[in-house]
Amino acid sequence: SPRIDAFAGESVLFEHTLAQAPWTRPSVASILTGLWPLRHSVDRPGRALPQPVETLAERLQEAGYDTVAVNTNGILSGSMGFDQGFGDFIYLEEQMPGTVHQGADRVNTALSTWLDARIDGRPFFAYLHVSDPHAPYTPAPAQRRRFAPGVSDGQVGSSSWMTELREGRIEPPAAHASD
């Protein structure tokens, strides 16, 4: 990963982090507010981020930053308060609702388009929410060939496959000896 390693070498890198919740909405609310779930109140399904809770994007916008969010996960919608402080909130709808999120390539394209449209040199804050490492796991064919060449069944690793494995209804695939 030479490019990500080079990027990390020029960045602030947090090597010891913990998610504040076991699911997306309260975790992202904590990232954007710096608050524990019990403080921002996004601690149960159906709870939206309340307007009085201040986000990082709001603070940066007040300081003169352009702000943009590019999001692929519907539970982080503007109607749930996750657009607070973002001058532009771009939601890329799922390709097949409920099953396949838009890929990081679409997120990158949306951000590039936003960056190309900027007319001033103000600093900016961009929040990008990609779902590629999220179930359902649907790697592109090139990545499947590169990282899972011995896996012929495209369902291996899917949520339903993992459930069947956990419940003992299927056997794990045999380990492959490395060449």
MDTraj code that builds the backbone (N, CA, C; nanometers):
import mdtraj as md
import numpy as np

residues = "SER PRO ARG ILE ASP ALA PHE ALA GLY GLU SER VAL LEU PHE GLU HIS THR LEU ALA GLN ALA PRO TRP THR ARG PRO SER VAL ALA SER ILE LEU THR GLY LEU TRP PRO LEU ARG HIS SER VAL ASP ARG PRO GLY ARG ALA LEU PRO GLN PRO VAL GLU THR LEU ALA GLU ARG LEU GLN GLU ALA GLY TYR ASP THR VAL ALA VAL ASN THR ASN GLY ILE LEU SER GLY SER MET GLY PHE ASP GLN GLY PHE GLY ASP PHE ILE TYR LEU GLU GLU GLN MET PRO GLY THR VAL HIS GLN GLY ALA ASP ARG VAL ASN THR ALA LEU SER THR TRP LEU ASP ALA ARG ILE ASP GLY ARG PRO PHE PHE ALA TYR LEU HIS VAL SER ASP PRO HIS ALA PRO TYR THR PRO ALA PRO ALA GLN ARG ARG ARG PHE ALA PRO GLY VAL SER ASP GLY GLN VAL GLY SER SER SER TRP MET THR GLU LEU ARG GLU GLY ARG ILE GLU PRO PRO ALA ALA HIS ALA SER ASP".split()
xyz = np.array([
    [0.0827, -0.1198, 0.0000],
    [0.0000, 0.0000, 0.0000],
    [0.0869, 0.1258, 0.0000],
    [0.1710, 0.1437, -0.1003],
    [0.2646, 0.2569, -0.0975],
    [0.1966, 0.3938, -0.0951],
    [0.0849, 0.4091, -0.1645],
    [0.0198, 0.5410, -0.1676],
    [-0.0431, 0.5753, -0.0335],
    [-0.1121, 0.4801, 0.0262],
    [-0.1741, 0.5085, 0.1563],
    [-0.0659, 0.5264, 0.2627],
    [0.0464, 0.4519, 0.2510],
    [0.1561, 0.4691, 0.3451],
    [0.2176, 0.6084, 0.3317],
    [0.2340, 0.6565, 0.2085],
    [0.2883, 0.7911, 0.1858],
    [0.1932, 0.8966, 0.2410],
    [0.0628, 0.8774, 0.2160],
    [-0.0371, 0.9700, 0.2689],
    [-0.0318, 0.9719, 0.4221],
    [-0.0246, 0.8556, 0.4838],
    [-0.0187, 0.8478, 0.6300],
    [0.1070, 0.9156, 0.6831],
    [0.2177, 0.9067, 0.6074],
    [0.3420, 0.9701, 0.6490],
    [0.3334, 1.1211, 0.6544],
    [0.2390, 1.1792, 0.5815],
    [0.2207, 1.3245, 0.5791],
    [0.0997, 1.3681, 0.6609],
    [0.0396, 1.2759, 0.7330],
    [-0.0869, 1.3028, 0.8018],
    [-0.0739, 1.2795, 0.9514],
    [-0.1789, 1.3178, 1.0209],
    [-0.1903, 1.2791, 1.1606],
    [-0.2497, 1.1390, 1.1597],
    [-0.1825, 1.0472, 1.2222],
    [-0.2239, 0.9078, 1.2199],
    [-0.2609, 0.8642, 1.3610],
    [-0.3825, 0.8173, 1.3787],
    [-0.4280, 0.7658, 1.5065],
    [-0.4169, 0.6138, 1.5011],
    [-0.3246, 0.5589, 1.5780],
    [-0.3008, 0.4152, 1.5735],
    [-0.3843, 0.3372, 1.6735],
    [-0.4404, 0.4024, 1.7731],
    [-0.5204, 0.3350, 1.8750],
    [-0.6540, 0.4068, 1.8864],
    [-0.7531, 0.3558, 1.8180],
    [-0.8852, 0.4176, 1.8208],
    [-0.9901, 0.3130, 1.8545],
    [-1.1013, 0.3585, 1.9043],
    [-1.2137, 0.2717, 1.9368],
    [-1.3412, 0.3345, 1.8824],
    [-1.4278, 0.2532, 1.8288],
    [-1.5596, 0.3015, 1.7881],
    [-1.6422, 0.3232, 1.9138],
    [-1.7228, 0.4260, 1.9127],
    [-1.8040, 0.4581, 2.0294],
    [-1.9344, 0.3790, 2.0343],
    [-1.9617, 0.3043, 1.9291],
    [-2.0834, 0.2224, 1.9249],
    [-2.0598, 0.1090, 1.8247],
    [-2.1369, 0.0020, 1.8349],
    [-2.1173, -0.1102, 1.7428],
    [-2.1880, -0.0955, 1.6091],
    [-2.2501, 0.0213, 1.5821],
    [-2.3147, 0.0406, 1.4525],
    [-2.2944, 0.1834, 1.4057],
    [-2.3225, 0.2049, 1.2790],
    [-2.2800, 0.3237, 1.2060],
    [-2.3330, 0.4559, 1.2599],
    [-2.4638, 0.4700, 1.2746],
    [-2.5201, 0.6026, 1.3049],
    [-2.4618, 0.6647, 1.4321],
    [-2.4622, 0.5972, 1.5468],
    [-2.4036, 0.6619, 1.6648],
    [-2.2523, 0.6791, 1.6545],
    [-2.1845, 0.5878, 1.5855],
    [-2.0395, 0.6024, 1.5694],
    [-2.0059, 0.7279, 1.4904],
    [-2.0751, 0.7498, 1.3784],
    [-2.0494, 0.8684, 1.2962],
    [-2.0915, 0.9944, 1.3713],
    [-2.2008, 0.9883, 1.4443],
    [-2.2419, 1.1045, 1.5247],
    [-2.1308, 1.1408, 1.6233],
    [-2.0660, 1.0407, 1.6826],
    [-1.9544, 1.0682, 1.7747],
    [-1.8346, 1.1264, 1.7010],
    [-1.8057, 1.0755, 1.5823],
    [-1.6941, 1.1294, 1.5033],
    [-1.7187, 1.2762, 1.4709],
    [-1.8404, 1.3091, 1.4316],
    [-1.8712, 1.4458, 1.3880],
    [-1.8933, 1.5438, 1.5032],
    [-1.9210, 1.4937, 1.6235],
    [-1.9481, 1.5838, 1.7359],
    [-1.8438, 1.5777, 1.8469],
    [-1.7691, 1.4676, 1.8541],
    [-1.6750, 1.4503, 1.9643],
    [-1.7438, 1.4111, 2.0939],
    [-1.8700, 1.3712, 2.0849],
    [-1.9478, 1.3366, 2.2036],
    [-1.9755, 1.1868, 2.2103],
    [-1.9943, 1.1382, 2.3323],
    [-2.0384, 1.0003, 2.3519],
    [-2.1827, 0.9869, 2.3050],
    [-2.2252, 0.8674, 2.2630],
    [-2.3632, 0.8491, 2.2185],
    [-2.4684, 0.8960, 2.3190],
    [-2.4472, 0.8757, 2.4469],
    [-2.5465, 0.9225, 2.5442],
    [-2.5563, 1.0744, 2.5494],
    [-2.4499, 1.1443, 2.5088],
    [-2.4514, 1.2914, 2.5076],
    [-2.5157, 1.3467, 2.3811],
    [-2.4878, 1.2859, 2.2631],
    [-2.5499, 1.3367, 2.1397],
    [-2.6867, 1.2732, 2.1157],
    [-2.7213, 1.1727, 2.1907],
    [-2.8518, 1.1032, 2.1945],
    [-2.8827, 1.0161, 2.0725],
    [-2.7867, 0.9937, 1.9858],
    [-2.8082, 0.9019, 1.8737],
    [-2.7630, 0.7637, 1.9230],
    [-2.8385, 0.7117, 2.0197],
    [-2.7973, 0.5890, 2.0864],
    [-2.8931, 0.4723, 2.0645],
    [-2.9972, 0.4932, 1.9844],
    [-3.0930, 0.3867, 1.9527],
    [-3.1420, 0.4022, 1.8100],
    [-3.1875, 0.2932, 1.7492],
    [-3.2438, 0.3047, 1.6136],
    [-3.3541, 0.4100, 1.6083],
    [-3.3565, 0.4836, 1.4994],
    [-3.4586, 0.5863, 1.4798],
    [-3.4222, 0.7224, 1.5343],
    [-3.3174, 0.7310, 1.6140],
    [-3.2774, 0.8591, 1.6719],
    [-3.1962, 0.9399, 1.5715],
    [-3.2330, 1.0669, 1.5563],
    [-3.1622, 1.1599, 1.4679],
    [-3.0669, 1.2457, 1.5504],
    [-2.9675, 1.3013, 1.4854],
    [-2.8760, 1.3940, 1.5500],
    [-2.9515, 1.5240, 1.5755],
    [-2.9681, 1.5642, 1.7010],
    [-3.0458, 1.6848, 1.7308],
    [-2.9775, 1.8124, 1.6804],
    [-3.0563, 1.9072, 1.6352],
    [-3.0053, 2.0339, 1.5836],
    [-2.9178, 2.1085, 1.6841],
    [-2.9507, 2.1103, 1.8132],
    [-2.8657, 2.1854, 1.9065],
    [-2.7249, 2.1287, 1.9238],
    [-2.7039, 2.0019, 1.8892],
    [-2.5708, 1.9420, 1.9016],
    [-2.4831, 1.9972, 1.7898],
    [-2.3702, 2.0559, 1.8273],
    [-2.2826, 2.1179, 1.7280],
    [-2.1868, 2.0146, 1.6680],
    [-2.1706, 2.0216, 1.5359],
    [-2.0812, 1.9295, 1.4660],
    [-1.9511, 1.9997, 1.4274],
    [-1.8512, 1.9195, 1.3975],
    [-1.7239, 1.9724, 1.3475],
    [-1.7471, 2.0547, 1.2216],
    [-1.8334, 2.0068, 1.1328],
    [-1.8606, 2.0799, 1.0082],
    [-1.9186, 2.2177, 1.0378],
    [-2.0059, 2.2276, 1.1374],
    [-2.0626, 2.3585, 1.1731],
    [-1.9541, 2.4534, 1.2229],
    [-1.8657, 2.4025, 1.3067],
    [-1.7571, 2.4876, 1.3577],
    [-1.6648, 2.5335, 1.2456],
    [-1.6325, 2.4423, 1.1554],
    [-1.5436, 2.4788, 1.0457],
    [-1.6122, 2.5749, 0.9489],
    [-1.7404, 2.5545, 0.9244],
    [-1.8138, 2.6446, 0.8369],
    [-1.8153, 2.7855, 0.8963],
    [-1.8356, 2.7954, 1.0276],
    [-1.8333, 2.9254, 1.0960],
    [-1.6955, 2.9909, 1.0862],
    [-1.5911, 2.9098, 1.0748],
    [-1.4540, 2.9608, 1.0640],
    [-1.4149, 2.9915, 0.9199],
    [-1.5107, 2.9801, 0.8255],
    [-1.4843, 3.0173, 0.6876],
    [-1.4508, 2.9039, 0.5928],
    [-1.4633, 2.7813, 0.6382],
    [-1.4356, 2.6667, 0.5513],
    [-1.5557, 2.6353, 0.4624],
    [-1.5267, 2.5882, 0.3414],
    [-1.6290, 2.5207, 0.2618],
    [-1.6419, 2.3813, 0.3209],
    [-1.7625, 2.3282, 0.3239],
    [-1.7828, 2.1954, 0.3815],
    [-1.8652, 2.1101, 0.2876],
    [-1.8242, 1.9855, 0.2736],
    [-1.8956, 1.8916, 0.1875],
    [-1.8923, 1.7533, 0.2529],
    [-2.0029, 1.6825, 0.2407],
    [-2.0088, 1.5413, 0.2790],
    [-2.0533, 1.4638, 0.1565],
    [-1.9855, 1.3540, 0.1296],
    [-2.0277, 1.2614, 0.0247],
    [-2.0532, 1.1296, 0.0964],
    [-2.1768, 1.0830, 0.0885],
    [-2.2238, 0.9733, 0.1713],
    [-2.2908, 0.8662, 0.0867],
    [-2.2647, 0.7400, 0.1214],
    [-2.3263, 0.6282, 0.0504],
    [-2.4195, 0.5473, 0.1389],
    [-2.4383, 0.5901, 0.2617],
    [-2.5167, 0.5115, 0.3569],
    [-2.6424, 0.5873, 0.3973],
    [-2.7572, 0.5324, 0.3602],
    [-2.8848, 0.5988, 0.3828],
    [-2.9197, 0.6252, 0.5278],
    [-2.8603, 0.5522, 0.6220],
    [-2.8953, 0.5794, 0.7620],
    [-2.8253, 0.7045, 0.8142],
    [-2.7383, 0.7629, 0.7324],
    [-2.6707, 0.8886, 0.7681],
    [-2.7256, 1.0022, 0.6831],
    [-2.8542, 1.0043, 0.6658],
    [-2.9184, 1.1005, 0.5760],
    [-2.9287, 1.2393, 0.6384],
    [-2.9597, 1.3342, 0.5529],
    [-2.9856, 1.4696, 0.5997],
    [-3.1064, 1.4737, 0.6917],
    [-3.2054, 1.3916, 0.6644],
    [-3.3250, 1.3897, 0.7495],
    [-3.2947, 1.3371, 0.8896],
    [-3.1806, 1.2698, 0.9048],
    [-3.1381, 1.2222, 1.0365],
    [-3.0376, 1.3177, 1.1007],
    [-3.0210, 1.4373, 1.0414],
    [-2.9384, 1.5412, 1.1002],
    [-2.7921, 1.5393, 1.0607],
    [-2.7529, 1.4470, 0.9733],
    [-2.6115, 1.4354, 0.9396],
    [-2.5657, 1.5364, 0.8351],
    [-2.6543, 1.6226, 0.7906],
    [-2.6165, 1.7302, 0.6990],
    [-2.5793, 1.8582, 0.7732],
    [-2.5888, 1.8581, 0.9071],
    [-2.5617, 1.9776, 0.9863],
    [-2.4211, 2.0306, 0.9601],
    [-2.4138, 2.1535, 0.9139],
    [-2.2864, 2.2198, 0.8919],
    [-2.2244, 2.1955, 0.7562],
    [-2.2855, 2.1109, 0.6764],
    [-2.2301, 2.0847, 0.5436],
    [-2.2984, 2.1746, 0.4419],
    [-2.2193, 2.2597, 0.3755],
    [-2.2729, 2.3443, 0.2700],
    [-2.3269, 2.2592, 0.1561],
    [-2.2606, 2.1481, 0.1307],
    [-2.3058, 2.0523, 0.0302],
    [-2.3093, 1.9145, 0.0952],
    [-2.4220, 1.8477, 0.0846],
    [-2.4395, 1.7130, 0.1384],
    [-2.4836, 1.6255, 0.0216],
    [-2.3926, 1.5442, -0.0274],
    [-2.4171, 1.4638, -0.1476],
    [-2.4428, 1.3198, -0.1056],
    [-2.5636, 1.2717, -0.1331],
    [-2.5977, 1.1331, -0.1023],
    [-2.6030, 1.0540, -0.2321],
    [-2.5225, 0.9518, -0.2407],
    [-2.5219, 0.8642, -0.3573],
    [-2.6088, 0.7436, -0.3245],
    [-2.7252, 0.7386, -0.3854],
    [-2.8194, 0.6307, -0.3546],
    [-2.7607, 0.4951, -0.3868],
    [-2.8087, 0.3977, -0.3127],
    [-2.7647, 0.2607, -0.3357],
    [-2.8041, 0.2165, -0.4754],
    [-2.7204, 0.1315, -0.5344],
    [-2.7473, 0.0814, -0.6681],
    [-2.8729, -0.0045, -0.6692],
    [-2.8857, -0.0904, -0.5705],
    [-3.0037, -0.1738, -0.5533],
    [-3.0422, -0.1585, -0.4071],
    [-3.1385, -0.0723, -0.3757],
    [-3.1682, -0.0393, -0.2351],
    [-3.1699, -0.1609, -0.1439],
    [-3.0988, -0.1451, -0.0328],
    [-3.0938, -0.2494, 0.0670],
    [-2.9889, -0.3558, 0.0428],
    [-2.9215, -0.3536, -0.0713],
    [-2.8263, -0.4609, -0.0972],
    [-2.6866, -0.4122, -0.1320],
    [-2.6715, -0.3162, -0.2209],
    [-2.5383, -0.2784, -0.2684],
    [-2.5200, -0.1270, -0.2577],
    [-2.4241, -0.0862, -0.1775],
    [-2.3917, 0.0556, -0.1659],
    [-2.3088, 0.0989, -0.2863],
    [-2.3098, 0.2288, -0.3132],
    [-2.2223, 0.2826, -0.4179],
    [-2.0776, 0.2633, -0.3748],
    [-1.9902, 0.2434, -0.4704],
    [-1.8500, 0.2190, -0.4406],
    [-1.7705, 0.3459, -0.4161],
    [-1.6528, 0.3272, -0.3576],
    [-1.5640, 0.4396, -0.3278],
    [-1.5261, 0.5167, -0.4534],
    [-1.5233, 0.4488, -0.5685],
    [-1.4907, 0.5204, -0.6919],
    [-1.5935, 0.6281, -0.7210],
    [-1.7212, 0.6015, -0.6934],
    [-1.8258, 0.7027, -0.7124],
    [-1.8115, 0.8162, -0.6117],
    [-1.7727, 0.7841, -0.4886],
    [-1.7497, 0.8864, -0.3866],
    [-1.6356, 0.9772, -0.4307],
    [-1.5277, 0.9175, -0.4768],
    [-1.4122, 0.9960, -0.5226],
    [-1.4487, 1.0839, -0.6410],
    [-1.5283, 1.0311, -0.7341],
    [-1.5720, 1.1107, -0.8498],
    [-1.6576, 1.2283, -0.8045],
    [-1.7486, 1.2038, -0.7108],
    [-1.8353, 1.3117, -0.6600],
    [-1.7513, 1.4195, -0.5921],
    [-1.6528, 1.3790, -0.5125],
    [-1.5670, 1.4781, -0.4473],
    [-1.4848, 1.5535, -0.5509],
    [-1.4306, 1.4841, -0.6496],
    [-1.3527, 1.5508, -0.7549],
    [-1.4372, 1.6538, -0.8288],
    [-1.5607, 1.6192, -0.8594],
    [-1.6520, 1.7127, -0.9259],
    [-1.6750, 1.8345, -0.8383],
    [-1.6962, 1.8124, -0.7089],
    [-1.7174, 1.9227, -0.6143],
    [-1.5923, 2.0110, -0.6094],
    [-1.4751, 1.9498, -0.6006],
    [-1.3505, 2.0272, -0.5950],
    [-1.3295, 2.1082, -0.7228],
    [-1.3585, 2.0486, -0.8378],
    [-1.3414, 2.1181, -0.9659],
    [-1.4361, 2.2367, -0.9793],
    [-1.5513, 2.2331, -0.9125],
    [-1.6503, 2.3400, -0.9230],
    [-1.6216, 2.4567, -0.8281],
    [-1.5286, 2.4392, -0.7360],
    [-1.4981, 2.5463, -0.6408],
    [-1.4327, 2.6622, -0.7141],
    [-1.4724, 2.7845, -0.6786],
    [-1.4189, 2.9016, -0.7477],
    [-1.3262, 2.9843, -0.6604],
    [-1.3204, 2.9546, -0.5318],
    [-1.2285, 3.0299, -0.4471],
    [-1.1309, 2.9330, -0.3803],
    [-1.0338, 2.9881, -0.3172],
    [-0.9303, 2.9061, -0.2562],
    [-0.9483, 2.8861, -0.1077],
    [-1.0720, 2.9028, -0.0579],
    [-1.0939, 2.8846, 0.0855],
    [-1.0563, 2.7429, 0.1276],
    [-1.0153, 2.7264, 0.2526],
    [-0.9914, 2.5910, 0.3003],
    [-1.1234, 2.5141, 0.2995],
    [-1.1121, 2.3831, 0.2955],
    [-1.2350, 2.3035, 0.2945],
    [-1.2210, 2.1839, 0.3856],
    [-1.3362, 2.1344, 0.4278],
    [-1.3476, 2.0115, 0.5059],
    [-1.4376, 1.9190, 0.4272],
    [-1.3875, 1.7989, 0.3991],
    [-1.4659, 1.6991, 0.3268],
    [-1.4798, 1.5749, 0.4130],
    [-1.6028, 1.5322, 0.4326],
    [-1.6303, 1.4061, 0.5018],
    [-1.6770, 1.3073, 0.3958],
    [-1.6028, 1.1982, 0.3801],
    [-1.6364, 1.0962, 0.2819],
    [-1.6754, 0.9699, 0.3565],
    [-1.7944, 0.9194, 0.3258],
    [-1.8409, 0.7967, 0.3907],
    [-1.8568, 0.6900, 0.2841],
    [-1.7627, 0.5959, 0.2830],
    [-1.7693, 0.4870, 0.1863],
    [-1.8190, 0.3615, 0.2556],
    [-1.8806, 0.2742, 0.1791],
    [-1.9371, 0.1517, 0.2351],
    [-1.8744, 0.0260, 0.1773],
    [-1.7675, 0.0409, 0.1011],
    [-1.7044, -0.0763, 0.0399],
    [-1.6667, -0.1846, 0.1411],
    [-1.6112, -0.1492, 0.2593],
    [-1.5758, -0.2554, 0.3540],
    [-1.6936, -0.3013, 0.4386],
    [-1.8140, -0.2731, 0.3966],
    [-1.9376, -0.2985, 0.4709],
    [-2.0149, -0.4096, 0.4001],
    [-2.0830, -0.4898, 0.4776],
    [-2.1678, -0.5932, 0.4160],
    [-2.2778, -0.5255, 0.3352],
    [-2.3159, -0.5749, 0.2223],
    [-2.2646, -0.6949, 0.1580],
    [-2.1299, -0.6668, 0.0923],
    [-2.0378, -0.7610, 0.1076],
    [-1.9045, -0.7461, 0.0520],
    [-1.9082, -0.7856, -0.0951],
    [-1.8887, -0.6883, -0.1802],
    [-1.8972, -0.7134, -0.3242],
    [-1.7744, -0.6550, -0.3928],
    [-1.6609, -0.7222, -0.3787],
    [-1.5403, -0.6678, -0.4421],
    [-1.5509, -0.6734, -0.5938],
    [-1.4851, -0.5802, -0.6570],
    [-1.4779, -0.5819, -0.8033],
    [-1.4050, -0.7087, -0.8458],
    [-1.4339, -0.7591, -0.9662],
    [-1.3691, -0.8832, -1.0112],
    [-1.2163, -0.8803, -1.0012],
    [-1.1547, -0.7669, -1.0315],
    [-1.0079, -0.7589, -1.0243],
    [-0.9589, -0.7785, -0.8805],
    [-1.0294, -0.7207, -0.7831],
    [-0.9897, -0.7378, -0.6432],
    [-1.0168, -0.8802, -0.5961],
    [-1.1274, -0.9387, -0.6405],
    [-1.1562, -1.0778, -0.6026],
    [-1.0456, -1.1697, -0.6564],
    [-1.0043, -1.1494, -0.7815],
    [-0.8972, -1.2317, -0.8388],
    [-0.7651, -1.2104, -0.7647],
    [-0.7384, -1.0853, -0.7256],
    [-0.6110, -1.0550, -0.6604],
    [-0.6059, -1.1057, -0.5165],
    [-0.7124, -1.0840, -0.4397],
    [-0.7076, -1.1139, -0.2973],
    [-0.7773, -1.2442, -0.2574],
    [-0.8571, -1.3017, -0.3459],
    [-0.9258, -1.4278, -0.3142],
    [-0.9290, -1.5173, -0.4375],
    [-0.8116, -1.5464, -0.4938],
    [-0.8093, -1.6200, -0.6197],
    [-0.8679, -1.7607, -0.6101],
    [-0.8638, -1.8223, -0.4936],
    [-0.9162, -1.9576, -0.4799],
    [-1.0634, -1.9636, -0.4445],
    [-1.1288, -1.8484, -0.4354],
    [-1.2692, -1.8455, -0.3961],
    [-1.3538, -1.8317, -0.5217],
    [-1.4184, -1.9401, -0.5575],
    [-1.5001, -1.9369, -0.6790],
    [-1.6441, -1.8989, -0.6506],
    [-1.6887, -1.9191, -0.5269],
    [-1.8269, -1.8882, -0.4898],
    [-1.8356, -1.7417, -0.4482],
    [-1.9035, -1.6608, -0.5265],
    [-1.9183, -1.5180, -0.4976],
    [-1.9958, -1.4883, -0.3712],
    [-2.0639, -1.5863, -0.3144],
    [-2.1403, -1.5655, -0.1914],
    [-2.0546, -1.5771, -0.0659],
    [-1.9342, -1.6324, -0.0797],
    [-1.8467, -1.6461, 0.0363],
    [-1.8186, -1.5074, 0.0926],
    [-1.8457, -1.4919, 0.2207],
    [-1.8245, -1.3644, 0.2872],
    [-1.9478, -1.2768, 0.2938],
    [-2.0547, -1.3146, 0.2222],
    [-2.1778, -1.2355, 0.2269],
    [-2.2423, -1.2492, 0.3645],
    [-2.3340, -1.1612, 0.3965],
    [-2.4009, -1.1664, 0.5260],
    [-2.4726, -1.2991, 0.5454],
    [-2.5428, -1.3454, 0.4410],
    [-2.6158, -1.4716, 0.4551],
    [-2.5185, -1.5882, 0.4715],
    [-2.4072, -1.5869, 0.3990],
    [-2.3070, -1.6922, 0.4111],
    [-2.2489, -1.6930, 0.5520],
    [-2.2175, -1.5729, 0.6063],
    [-2.1614, -1.5629, 0.7409],
    [-2.2604, -1.6141, 0.8449],
    [-2.3892, -1.5850, 0.8262],
    [-2.4917, -1.6345, 0.9183],
    [-2.4962, -1.7867, 0.9148],
    [-2.4958, -1.8439, 0.7941],
    [-2.4982, -1.9902, 0.7814],
    [-2.3744, -2.0525, 0.8448],
    [-2.2579, -1.9905, 0.8271],
    [-2.1344, -2.0402, 0.8858],
    [-2.1430, -2.0360, 1.0381],
    [-2.1872, -1.9229, 1.0923],
    [-2.1987, -1.9053, 1.2369],
    [-2.2951, -2.0064, 1.2976],
    [-2.4033, -2.0363, 1.2266],
    [-2.5043, -2.1293, 1.2780],
    [-2.4700, -2.2749, 1.2490],
    [-2.3542, -2.2990, 1.1864],
    [-2.3095, -2.4349, 1.1615],
    [-2.3802, -2.5060, 1.0474],
    [-2.4508, -2.4327, 0.9620],
    [-2.5217, -2.4960, 0.8495],
    [-2.4303, -2.5212, 0.7311],
    [-2.3124, -2.4560, 0.7277],
    [-2.2136, -2.4811, 0.6236],
    [-2.0763, -2.4921, 0.6887],
    [-1.9837, -2.5526, 0.6183],
    [-1.8460, -2.5669, 0.6650],
    [-1.7619, -2.4521, 0.6067],
    [-1.6622, -2.4074, 0.6820],
    [-1.5735, -2.3050, 0.6246],
    [-1.4960, -2.3642, 0.5081],
    [-1.4582, -2.2805, 0.4130],
    [-1.3792, -2.3328, 0.3011],
    [-1.2433, -2.3829, 0.3497],
    [-1.1898, -2.4802, 0.2797],
    [-1.0584, -2.5337, 0.3166],
    [-0.9528, -2.4261, 0.2972],
    [-0.8574, -2.4234, 0.3886],
    [-0.7469, -2.3271, 0.3770],
    [-0.6590, -2.3661, 0.2600],
    [-0.6080, -2.2656, 0.1898],
    [-0.5195, -2.2892, 0.0762],
    [-0.3764, -2.2628, 0.1195],
    [-0.2903, -2.3535, 0.0844],
    [-0.1481, -2.3331, 0.1136],
    [-0.0955, -2.2234, 0.0221],
    [-0.0157, -2.1344, 0.0767],
    [0.0386, -2.0269, -0.0067],
    [0.1524, -2.0824, -0.0909],
    [0.1643, -2.0290, -0.2121],
    [0.2689, -2.0772, -0.3036],
    [0.4011, -2.0131, -0.2723],
])
top = md.Topology()
chain = top.add_chain()
for i, resn in enumerate(residues, 1):
    res = top.add_residue(resn, chain, resSeq=i)
    for name in ("N", "CA", "C"):
        top.add_atom(name, md.element.get_by_symbol(name[0]), res)
traj = md.Trajectory(xyz[None], top)
